[in-house]
Amino acid sequence: MHEYFAKRVAYVGASALLKLQDNSTATVEEVGRGQNYDTGDIGFIAICSCMVLIMIPGLGFLYSGLARRKSALSMIWVTLMSGAVGLFQWYFWGYSLTFSATATNGFIGNLDSFGFRNVLWGHPADTIPELLFATFQGMFCMLTLAIIMGGAAERGRLFPAMVFTFIWATLVYCPLACWAWGPNGWANTWGVLDYAGGGPVEIGSGVGGFGYAIALGRRKDKMLLNFRPHNVSLVTLGTILLWFGWLGFNGGSASGANLRAIYSIFNSNLTAIFGAMTWCLLDFRLERKWSTVAVCSGIISGLVAATPASGVIPLWASVILGIVACTICNFATKIKYIVHVDDSMDTFAEHGVAGIIGLLFNALFGADWVIGLNGVEHEGGWLNHNWKQLYKQFAYICACCGYTLFMTVLIGYAVNYIPGCHLRTSEDGELRGIDDDQIGEFAYDYVEVRRDYLAWAPPTETIAAINPAGASPPNEPIIASLEKSA
C-alpha cells in the first residue's frame, strides 16, 4: 500500500546545485519549489515514525516481564540492540533491497540506493519526501528484528544474535517487504492485500522467532520448573507502549494524514479491545481467575491481526477479527508443546498466527471503499464479489511462512558454525541466567542477594559478625533460621 518515490537527485558538490536523473542541474530552491509536500502529511508520518520507535523498548519491557528475574535485563538489551542493528542494515542496504524502483525481478531490490544514496526528495507528486518514507519504513524493520529475539529468551548468547539479525534482515525481511510493497514486488503487482505488514512484519517475526527457537534448541527441563512471568507490571507497561506505538504503525501506513489513517487507527483499537476480552474470558474458564497477562496477550494478538487488515476491512469486521483471531491464537499457544519447540514468548502464536488470520480476513471482508479512503484503487475482497482474492492471500501466506521458516533455520545453523558465534550459552550460563552470563548487570541488583541463586543463606562469617558475643539480638529468630539453612 505504500507509495514509492521515484524521482532521484544527487548532490553535485559544495555548491547549491543538484543533479537530476536527466543529467540536468537545478538549485536546491528550484527543486524544492517543484515538490508537492503537505506539511500535515510530513508532520503526521514523522510523529508516527517516533511512535513506532517507542514499540521497541515496549517490547523489551514485555519480554523482560515475561522472563525470569535472572534474565530480565538481557531481554531489554537484546530488543534494543537488535533494533539498532536493524536500522543500520536498513541504512546500509536494506531500504535499497526493498524499494528499488529499477529492480524488476519481483523478489528483491538492487543496490541503487545503497547507503541512502540519492534518497531525499521523492517524486514531485508525493506529499512527503522519500527520506521520511524511508525513515518510517526503517522502524518496521527494527521492530520485526526485536520481536524475533523473543525466541532467544533465557538461553541465547547476545553477540551471535546480533550477527543473526543483520543476516536475517538482509535475506528474509527485505525480500518479504519487497514482495508486499516494492514497486515491482510480485505480491504487490498481483494485487495481494497487506496493508501494514502481515507478511513482512507479523509472519516474518512470528515464524522467524519460532525458527530461531528451533535453531537454539529447548531449554533444559530442570530450567523450566515453576516458570512464570516474574513481573506482570512490566508486561503491562510494555503492552501499553506497544498499543500506543501500534496506532502510529498502522495509521502511518496510509502514507499521510488522511481518512484511511484515522479509519485504520480505530479499527486497530476495536480488534485490541475485543481481543483482550476474548483472551481473558478463555483463560478465566480454566483458572477461574482474571489474568492480567491474558489481557495483555489479547491486546497484542488483536493489534497484530489488525496490522494487515485495519486499512482494508470495515469497522464491524474488526470486531469479528478481534474475537476470532484471539480465540485461535489462544489455542495456538499449545502448538509449541506439540512440536517441542521452546518458543517461550509465543512469537508464533501471537504474531505469526494472528498475522495469517488478518491476511485471510482481507480476502473475506476487504472493502474497496475502505481501501480507497486515501485514493488507492483495489477490487476489495469477497464483500465486493472479488472471489479470487482468497487464493491470492492464501498463496502469499504460504510463500511468506515457508520462505521465512526455511531461511531462518538455515541462517541460524549457519551462524552457529561461525567461530565465536555459537548461538546458545552453556548449561552453567543458562543456570545462572543470561544477565550474569552475558551482561554482568542486573535488572534487580540487591546488595544483600548473592549471585548464586541456589544459595540464599549468608556465609557463617557474616552471622558471626552480626552476633560476635553470642548475645540475643532482636532478630535472633531470623539468624537462627539462616544458620539452620546454611
SVG drawing of the C-alpha trace seen along z (x, -y; Angstrom):
<svg xmlns="http://www.w3.org/2000/svg" viewBox="-20 -29 56 62">
<polyline fill="none" stroke="black" stroke-width="0.4" points="0.0,0.0 3.0,-2.3 3.8,-4.8 7.3,-4.7 9.2,-7.9 10.7,-7.7 12.5,-10.9 16.2,-10.9 18.6,-13.8 22.3,-13.8 24.5,-16.4 27.0,-17.9 29.3,-19.4 29.7,-22.3 27.5,-24.5 23.8,-24.6 23.3,-22.7 21.6,-19.3 22.0,-16.8 18.7,-15.4 18.1,-12.0 18.2,-13.5 21.7,-14.9 20.4,-18.5 21.1,-20.6 18.9,-22.8 19.3,-24.7 18.0,-23.3 15.4,-26.1 14.2,-25.2 13.8,-21.5 12.1,-22.3 9.6,-24.6 8.8,-21.7 7.7,-19.4 4.1,-19.0 4.8,-18.5 2.0,-18.7 3.2,-19.8 0.3,-18.0 1.4,-14.7 5.0,-15.3 4.2,-16.0 1.9,-13.0 4.3,-10.5 7.2,-11.9 5.2,-11.5 4.1,-8.0 7.8,-7.1 8.6,-8.2 5.6,-6.2 6.8,-3.0 10.2,-3.5 8.6,-3.5 7.4,0.0 10.9,1.4 11.5,0.5 7.9,1.5 8.6,4.9 11.7,5.1 9.7,4.4 7.1,7.0 9.7,9.7 11.6,8.8 8.5,9.1 7.6,12.5 11.1,13.9 12.5,14.9 14.4,12.4 17.8,13.8 17.4,13.0 15.2,9.9 17.8,7.3 19.0,9.4 15.6,9.2 15.7,5.5 19.2,5.4 18.6,7.8 15.5,5.9 17.1,2.5 20.3,3.7 18.6,5.8 16.6,2.6 19.9,0.7 21.4,3.4 18.2,3.3 18.3,-0.4 22.0,-0.2 21.1,2.6 18.2,0.5 20.5,-2.4 23.4,-0.3 21.4,1.6 18.0,2.7 16.0,-0.1 17.5,0.3 17.0,4.0 13.3,3.4 12.2,0.4 14.5,0.1 12.3,-1.1 14.9,0.1 14.8,3.8 12.3,5.8 12.8,9.4 9.8,9.1 11.7,10.9 14.3,8.4 15.6,5.0 19.1,3.9 21.7,1.5 20.6,-1.6 20.0,-3.3 22.9,-1.8 23.7,-3.9 20.6,-6.1 22.4,-7.3 20.1,-9.8 17.3,-9.2 16.0,-12.7 13.2,-14.4 10.9,-11.9 8.5,-12.3 7.0,-15.8 3.5,-14.3 4.3,-12.9 3.3,-14.8 6.2,-13.6 9.9,-13.4 11.4,-10.0 13.8,-10.4 10.8,-10.5 9.2,-7.5 12.5,-5.5 12.7,-6.5 9.2,-5.3 9.8,-2.0 13.1,-1.6 11.1,-1.5 9.2,1.6 12.5,3.4 13.7,2.6 10.6,3.8 10.5,7.0 14.0,7.9 13.2,7.1 10.1,9.4 12.2,12.3 14.5,12.0 11.8,13.5 12.9,16.8 16.3,16.3 14.8,16.0 16.9,17.3 19.4,19.3 20.7,17.2 24.1,15.5 23.9,11.8 26.6,11.1 25.8,14.1 22.1,12.9 23.2,9.6 25.1,11.3 22.0,13.3 19.7,10.3 21.8,8.5 21.9,11.5 18.2,12.3 17.1,8.7 19.0,8.9 17.9,12.4 14.4,12.6 12.9,9.2 14.0,7.3 12.6,9.9 9.3,10.2 8.8,6.4 9.8,6.2 7.1,8.7 4.4,6.8 5.4,3.2 8.2,2.9 7.2,1.1 7.7,4.3 7.2,6.9 5.3,9.9 2.7,9.8 2.2,6.0 1.7,6.3 -0.5,9.4 -2.9,7.4 -2.3,9.1 -3.8,7.0 -1.3,6.4 -1.9,3.0 0.8,2.6 2.8,5.8 1.0,9.1 3.7,10.8 7.0,8.9 6.4,7.9 4.0,10.4 4.6,13.6 8.3,12.6 8.7,12.1 6.3,14.8 7.6,17.6 11.1,16.1 11.1,16.2 9.8,19.8 12.6,20.8 15.2,19.1 13.9,21.1 14.3,24.3 17.9,23.4 18.7,22.7 17.0,25.8 14.9,26.3 15.9,25.1 16.8,27.9 13.7,29.4 15.0,28.6 15.3,25.0 11.6,24.8 10.4,25.8 8.0,23.3 8.5,21.0 6.2,18.0 6.4,14.2 8.5,12.6 7.0,9.0 3.5,8.6 3.7,4.8 6.5,4.7 4.4,6.9 1.5,4.4 3.8,1.3 5.3,2.9 1.8,3.7 0.6,0.1 3.7,-1.2 3.1,1.3 -0.5,0.3 0.4,-3.4 3.1,-2.8 0.9,-0.4 -1.6,-3.3 1.3,-5.1 2.4,-1.8 -1.0,-1.2 -2.1,-4.8 1.1,-5.9 0.8,-3.1 -1.8,-5.2 1.1,-7.4 -0.4,-10.6 -2.9,-12.4 -6.0,-11.2 -9.2,-9.4 -7.8,-5.9 -5.2,-6.6 -7.9,-7.5 -10.0,-4.5 -7.2,-2.1 -6.4,-3.6 -10.0,-3.0 -10.0,0.5 -6.8,1.3 -8.4,0.2 -11.5,2.3 -9.5,5.5 -7.4,4.8 -10.2,4.4 -12.2,7.4 -9.1,9.4 -8.4,8.5 -11.9,9.5 -11.8,12.7 -8.4,13.9 -9.3,13.0 -12.6,15.0 -10.8,18.0 -8.3,18.1 -10.9,17.5 -12.8,20.6 -9.7,22.6 -8.3,20.8 -11.5,19.0 -9.2,16.0 -8.9,12.8 -5.4,12.7 -3.6,9.5 -1.2,11.4 -4.3,12.7 -5.5,9.1 -2.1,8.1 -1.9,11.2 -5.3,10.4 -4.4,6.8 -1.2,7.7 -2.8,10.5 -5.7,8.2 -3.2,5.5 -1.2,8.0 -4.3,9.2 -5.2,5.6 -1.8,4.9 -2.6,6.2 -6.4,5.5 -7.0,2.2 -6.9,0.2 -8.8,2.8 -11.9,4.1 -14.9,2.2 -15.2,1.4 -17.8,4.1 -15.5,6.7 -12.7,5.7 -15.0,6.8 -15.2,10.3 -11.5,10.2 -10.6,9.4 -12.7,12.3 -11.7,14.9 -8.0,14.0 -7.6,14.1 -9.6,17.3 -7.4,19.1 -4.2,17.5 -5.1,18.6 -5.3,22.2 -2.2,21.8 -0.1,21.3 -0.3,25.1 1.4,25.7 4.9,25.3 4.3,28.1 3.0,30.4 6.1,29.9 8.5,29.5 9.8,26.0 10.8,23.7 9.0,20.6 8.8,19.2 7.5,15.7 4.8,17.2 6.0,15.2 4.4,17.7 1.1,17.9 0.7,14.2 2.4,12.8 2.5,15.4 -0.9,16.9 -2.6,13.5 -0.9,12.1 -2.2,15.0 -5.7,14.5 -5.6,10.8 -4.5,11.5 -7.3,14.0 -9.8,11.5 -8.7,9.1 -9.9,11.6 -13.2,12.2 -14.0,8.7 -11.9,6.4 -13.9,3.4 -12.9,1.3 -14.3,-1.9 -12.1,-1.4 -9.0,-0.9 -9.9,-3.9 -10.1,-6.3 -6.6,-7.6 -7.0,-7.3 -5.8,-3.8 -7.8,-1.6 -8.4,2.1 -11.2,4.5 -11.5,5.5 -12.4,9.0 -15.5,11.1 -17.6,8.1 -17.1,6.8 -17.6,10.3 -13.8,10.5 -13.7,14.2 -10.2,14.7 -8.7,12.6 -8.8,15.6 -6.4,17.7 -4.1,14.8 -4.0,14.2 -3.5,17.9 -0.7,18.2 1.0,15.1 0.7,16.6 2.2,19.9 5.1,18.2 5.9,16.0 5.6,18.8 7.6,21.4 10.4,19.0 10.7,17.4 10.9,20.7 13.4,22.3 15.7,19.3 15.5,18.6 16.6,22.1 19.2,22.2 20.7,18.8 20.6,19.9 22.5,23.1 25.0,21.3 25.7,18.5 26.2,21.2 29.2,22.5 30.9,19.1 33.9,19.1 32.9,17.2 29.2,17.1 27.8,20.1 24.2,19.1 23.5,20.8 25.0,20.2 26.4,23.0 24.3,25.0 26.0,23.2 25.3,19.8 21.6,20.9 21.5,21.9 23.0,18.6 20.9,16.6 21.8,14.6 22.2,11.4 25.1,12.8 26.5,14.9 26.3,12.3 25.9,8.8 27.2,8.6 24.5,6.1 21.1,7.0 17.6,5.7 17.4,6.1 20.8,5.7 20.3,6.0 23.5,5.9 22.1,8.4 21.3,11.0 24.2,13.4 24.9,14.1 24.4,17.8 20.6,18.1 20.7,21.6 22.4,20.4 20.4,17.7 21.9,18.1 24.7,15.7 28.1,17.3 28.9,18.3 31.3,15.4 28.5,12.9 26.4,14.4 29.4,14.3 29.9,10.6 26.3,9.9 26.4,11.7 30.1,11.8 29.4,12.2 26.7,14.8 24.1,12.2 20.5,12.5 19.8,9.7 16.3,8.6 16.4,10.6 17.6,13.8 14.9,16.0 15.9,14.8 19.6,15.5 18.8,18.9 16.8,19.8 19.7,18.7 22.2,20.8 20.0,23.8 19.5,23.3 23.3,22.9"/>
</svg>
